[in-house]
Amino acid sequence: MKLKCIAVDDESLARKLLEENIQQLPFLELVATCKNPFEAMEVLQREQVDLMFLDIQMPGMLGTKFLSSLREKPLVIFVTAYSNYAVESYDLEVIDYLLKPVSMERFAKAAFKAMDAHQKRQP
């Protein structure tokens, strides 16, 4: 089973690094990369997405506000340069909270947690 995922970050380098990390884990399938929450919303409306790697500080809308606005939420791993949203992330029930720069080891650990959570969601 593969987790279909999207990466949402306003920085192109960060999106590229997420894409490279996702490609290294055979159980992840990258559906799209998005530079803002509005692009991500379009993808979520037309694609089945199991997991979203989501930045927090983005122009136009914070990742936390975007996540709060979703009725049907995929599993979410925050990937951010800011530690001050960590407490709020618990209220949003995210799978993990990664601080940039993210090591591949730490990224993989978060992805495995998401896979475990996804399997528990399955009937």
WOVEN-V11533 format. One record per pair of residues at least 24 apart in sequence whose ideal C-beta (glycine too) atoms are under 8 Angstrom apart, sorted by the first residue. I is the first residue (numbers start at 1). J is the second residue. Records with the same first field share a line. If there is no record, write none. Layout:
I = J + J
//
This chain:
1 = 27 + 118 + 119
2 = 26 + 27 + 28 + 29
3 = 27 + 28 + 29 + 50 + 51 + 75 + 111 + 114 + 115 + 118
4 = 29 + 31 + 47 + 48 + 49 + 50 + 51
5 = 29 + 30 + 31 + 49 + 50 + 51 + 52 + 53 + 74
6 = 30 + 31 + 32 + 33 + 34 + 40 + 43 + 44 + 47 + 49 + 51 + 52 + 53 + 74
7 = 32 + 33 + 34 + 52 + 53
8 = 33 + 34 + 35 + 36 + 37 + 39 + 40 + 52 + 53 + 54 + 55 + 58 + 63 + 66
9 = 33 + 34 + 35 + 53 + 54 + 55 + 58 + 79
10 = 35 + 36 + 55 + 57 + 58 + 59
11 = 55
14 = 55 + 79 + 100
17 = 101 + 102
18 = 53 + 79
21 = 102 + 104 + 107 + 108
22 = 53 + 111
24 = 104 + 108
25 = 108 + 111
27 = 111 + 115
28 = 111
36 = 60 + 61
37 = 61 + 63 + 66
40 = 66
41 = 66
44 = 70 + 72 + 74
49 = 74
50 = 74 + 75 + 114 + 118
51 = 75 + 76 + 77 + 95 + 111 + 114 + 118
52 = 76 + 77
53 = 77 + 79
54 = 78 + 79
55 = 79 + 80
56 = 80 + 82 + 85
57 = 81 + 82
64 = 88 + 89 + 92
67 = 92 + 94
68 = 92
75 = 114 + 117 + 118
77 = 110 + 111 + 114
//
